Amino acid sequence: MATLEFYIRNETDPEARGPFSHEQLYSLAESGEVTAGTVSFDATADTKDKADPAEALARAAKVGMGVATAILLLSATGLLLPLADRTAAGDGAALLTHPLALLGVVDFVLFVLLALGVVAMDPFIRFRATLGLGFLGFVFWTPGAMLPFAAVVAGSAGLYLCMVFTRFALRGIASLLGLAGTGTVTYCLVN
């Protein structure tokens, strides 16, 4: 027979304490920590091994932030790498005159902030995803480049949804969408 575990909660306690065995409950009662107003309940087989939903949410958020960091690094690489030769030659003004480079600098700054662990960046990341969809979508739609346009839509939607979804499975799908789309855009821009 399995050992039962009990949880207790006094009237003044904000949360239940435990798990306690039968012997530990007797000791608590003898020391006066268990009174007539103490509520006790046992950890039954159906709830004993259940994961805390807050832990699953925190794990999904951590994965989402890691993937958003990778997406922003991919995007910054694709937007800044084509101008690397001009910047290395001392033409720093090329960054200011090329509109994709400005978005690449923004992506790089957001990448650094996420890599350093700044967690309050969610609204800025979502704004960047919608800005990238509108701006890069227009840049690729206008000349009729459908593959990069579709990749921008996928990458921006993946980045946005990666910061919105709270369920682990949905964040996983959004992460794959964002990485595949942004990787394709980076490939198209570099080649």
N, C-alpha and C positions, 0 to 999 in steps of 0.2 A: 504494500500500500504506500502510495506517495505521501511525503510529508506535506502537510498543509501550511501555507504561509498566510499570515494575517496582516492586515493594515489597520491602523487606528487613526482616529482624528478626534481631537478634543474640540470643545466649543470655540476655543480661542485660536486654534490652529488654522492657518490659511489653506494648508494642503495636508493630505494624509501622510503618515509616516509608516515606514515598514520596508520590507517584509519582516515579520516576527514569527518565531515558532511558538508552540504552546508554552514551552518553558520560559521563553522570553516574556510572553504575556503575563505569566504568573509573577515573574520578577517585577514587571512594570506595575502590576496591581499591588504588590506588597510595598513598593516604594511610593505609591500614591499617584503615579502618573496616569493610571487608568481609573476613572471615576464612573459614577452612574451616568454622567452626561457624555461619556466617550462613546463614539460610534466605532464599531469594528466590522470588518468584512474580510472575507477570505479571497485569495487569488485563485480562482477556479481554473481549470484546465483550458478553457476557451479564452481567457484573458491573460494568463500568466506570461506567455511568450510573445504577446503582441507588441509591436514597435510603437513608440511614441510618435504621434503625427507631427509634432514639432521637430523631431529629429529628421524625419523624412523630408520635411519642408526645408530645413537648413541644409540638408545634403543636396537637394535639388537646386537650391539657390547657389551653393558653392560650385556645383557643376556648371550652372548657367553663367556665372561670372567668369569661370575659367574659359568657357567656350567663347563668350563675348570678347574676352581678352585676345584669344587667338584670331577671331574674326577681324577685330580692329587691327591687329598686327598684319594680317594678310592684306587687308584693304590699304593700310598705309604703305606697305611694300609695293603693291601694284600701282598706287597713285604717285609715289615718289621715285621709284626706281627708274622710270623712263627719263627723268630729269637729272639723274645722278651725274652723268658726264658733264652737263652744263654747270652744275653746282660745283663739281670738283675742279672745273677749269676756272673757277672764281666768279662765275656769273650767278651770284646769289639773287639778283633781281629776277631771274627766271622763275623762282618760286612765287614771286609776287604777281607776275604777269600771266601765269598759267593757272586757270581756275581749278583744275584737278589737283594741282599741287597744294592749294590752300586746303582742300578737303583732306588731302593726305596728311598735312601737318596737324589738322584737327584730330584725325584718327590716331596719329602717333601720340599726341598729348593725352587723349582718352585711354589709349593702350597703357601708357606709363602710369596714369592714375589708377587704373584697374589693377595693374601688376603690383603697385604699391599697397593695394588693399583698401582703397577708398571705396566704401560700399554705398555711399550716398549718391552715386553717379547714375542710378537707374533712369531718372527723367532725362538727363543729358544724352544717355545712350539711345533711349527711345526717340528723342528728337533727332539725333544724328542718323538713325535708321530711316526715319521719314524724309529727312533732308537728302540723304543719299539716294533714296528711291526717286524722289522728284527730280533732283539735279542730274544724277547720272542716268536715270531713265530717259530724261529729255535729251541728254548728250548722245545716247546710243539710239534712241528712237528716231531722231531727226534724220540721220543719214540712212536709216533702214537696217542697222546692224542688230538683227533679231536675237542672235545667240547671246551677245553681251547684255542686251536689254532683258532677256529672260533671266539671265544669271544675276543681274542687278535686282530684279524683282524677288528672286529666290533668296539672295543674300540679305537684302534689306528686311524682308519678311521674317527670315530666320533670326536675324539679330534682334528685331523688335519682339518677336514672340518668345525668344529665349529669355528676355527680361520680364515678360508678362506672365507666362505660364508658371503655375506653382506645382503641378503634378510632374513627377520625375519622367514618366513616359512621354508626355507631351513636350517637355523641355528637351528630351533626347531627339525627338523628331525635328523640332525647331533647330536644334544644334546641327544636326546633319544637313538640313536645308540651308542654314546660314553658311556653314563651312563649304559645302559644295558650290553654292552660288558665288560666294566671295572668292573662292579658289579659281573658279572659271573666269570671273572678271579679272582677277590678277593675271591669269595666264593670257587672256586676250589683250590686256594693256601692255604686258611686257614683251609679247611676241609680235 
